[in-house]
Amino acid sequence: MKAAANESSENYLETILILSKRLPVVRSVDIANELNYTKPSVSIAMKHLREKNLITVTDAGFIYLTDSGKEIAEMIYERHEAISRWLIRLGVSEKTAAEDACKIEHVISRESFEALKRHIEKTAEPSKTFFV
């Protein structure tokens, strides 16, 4: 898997993934509204993601993740969800856990994240599945 260039690209890809689960189609305006960014900022970011072959944009302006874009988005989303749940389990408020997870998800190595997942699974209550 080819990594996205930076945290910003990863955030955009994750947002497209999340929106695609909620909306029939994703457009730049949807991303701008979700992230509270300006439409010109989103437009520039979409151009960069297109150039990196992480998204495609139809003539109608519908945005789709490519296979490599989806792979990155799903990796970031899994990290975000797992780290958030773990921090909440440790007693951190939902808001703080989500904010901190958003920072950690971009810098944690694959090795460290996999070790964290193994540890969480080992220490999870038997009746609760931590990872889907």
Secondary structure, DSSP 8 states (H G I E B T S, - for coil): ----SSHHHHHHHHHHHHHHHHSSSB-HHHHHHHHT--HHHHHHHHHHHHHTTSEEE-TT--EEE-HHHHHHHHHHHHHHHHHHHHHHHTT--HHHHHHHHHHHHHHS-HHHHHHHHHHHHHHS-TT-----
